[in-house]
Amino acid sequence: WRSASTVELDGWGAGANSIAGSPRASGKVLFQHADGSSECGLWSCTPGTRHITFAVDEFCHFLSGRGSYIHENGEAIPVAAGTLVFFPAGWTGTSE
């Protein structure tokens, strides 16, 4: 793969963590270290609000779309194409 737009994503369905709307995720793991310590991939989600907790550190580079991640303490992180965000393990809040 040379471009994210050429990667065919797998349907991952709707998660049990939906709060509003019917967000459906799709994605593709492109690389996973043999020991499971790291991975790289693409992820996409349709509109909706969902509860989220990051189990491990996650670095995100948003390629398209827009939305917000709202930490349980109320801090809002707006995201759009080109936004870079680091979520430490244990980060809990909502995405919309």
C-alpha positions as CSV (number, residue, x, y, z in Angstrom):
1,W,0.0,0.0,0.0
2,R,1.3,3.4,-0.9
3,S,-1.7,5.5,0.0
4,A,-4.3,5.3,2.8
5,S,-7.0,5.8,0.2
6,T,-6.1,2.6,-1.6
7,V,-6.4,0.3,1.5
8,E,-9.6,-1.7,1.7
9,L,-11.0,-1.5,5.2
10,D,-12.7,-4.4,7.0
11,G,-16.1,-3.8,8.6
12,W,-15.8,-4.0,12.4
13,G,-19.5,-3.2,13.0
14,A,-21.2,-1.2,15.8
15,G,-19.6,-1.4,19.2
16,A,-21.5,-1.9,22.5
17,N,-20.1,1.5,23.6
18,S,-22.5,3.6,21.5
19,I,-24.1,6.5,23.4
20,A,-26.0,8.3,20.5
21,G,-26.5,7.5,16.9
22,S,-25.2,4.3,15.4
23,P,-21.4,4.7,14.9
24,R,-20.0,1.8,12.9
25,A,-16.2,1.3,12.7
26,S,-14.1,-0.2,10.0
27,G,-10.3,-0.5,9.7
28,K,-7.3,-2.5,8.8
29,V,-4.2,-3.5,10.9
30,L,-1.3,-2.9,8.6
31,F,1.5,-4.1,10.9
32,Q,1.6,-5.7,14.3
33,H,4.9,-6.5,16.1
34,A,5.3,-10.2,16.8
35,D,5.3,-9.7,20.6
36,G,2.1,-7.6,20.3
37,S,3.8,-4.5,21.8
38,S,2.9,-2.2,18.9
39,E,0.8,-2.0,15.8
40,C,-0.1,0.4,13.0
41,G,-3.3,0.6,11.0
42,L,-6.2,2.6,9.6
43,W,-9.5,3.2,11.3
44,S,-12.7,4.9,10.2
45,C,-16.0,5.5,11.9
46,T,-19.5,6.8,10.8
47,P,-21.1,9.7,12.8
48,G,-22.3,9.1,16.3
49,T,-21.2,9.3,19.9
50,R,-19.4,6.5,21.8
51,H,-17.7,6.0,25.1
52,I,-14.0,5.2,24.7
53,T,-11.1,4.1,26.9
54,F,-7.7,3.6,25.4
55,A,-6.2,0.4,26.8
56,V,-2.7,1.3,25.5
57,D,-0.9,4.5,24.4
58,E,-2.2,5.5,21.0
59,F,-0.9,8.1,18.5
60,C,-3.5,9.2,15.9
61,H,-3.1,11.2,12.7
62,F,-6.5,12.2,11.3
63,L,-6.6,12.0,7.5
64,S,-10.1,13.2,6.9
65,G,-13.4,14.1,8.6
66,R,-13.9,16.0,11.8
67,G,-15.1,15.4,15.3
68,S,-14.2,15.8,19.0
69,Y,-12.8,13.7,21.8
70,I,-14.0,14.8,25.2
71,H,-12.1,13.6,28.3
72,E,-14.2,12.6,31.3
73,N,-12.8,15.8,33.0
74,G,-14.5,17.9,30.3
75,E,-11.4,18.8,28.2
76,A,-12.4,18.8,24.5
77,I,-9.9,17.8,21.8
78,P,-11.3,18.9,18.4
79,V,-10.0,16.9,15.5
80,A,-10.0,17.4,11.7
81,A,-7.8,16.3,8.7
82,G,-4.2,16.9,9.7
83,T,-4.7,16.8,13.4
84,L,-2.2,14.8,15.5
85,V,-3.2,13.6,19.0
86,F,-1.6,11.3,21.6
87,F,-3.9,9.4,23.9
88,P,-2.2,7.9,26.9
89,A,-3.2,4.5,28.1
90,G,-6.3,4.8,30.4
91,W,-7.6,8.0,28.7
92,T,-11.4,7.8,29.1
93,G,-14.1,9.9,27.6
94,T,-16.3,10.2,24.5
95,S,-15.8,10.6,20.8
96,E,-18.3,12.4,18.5
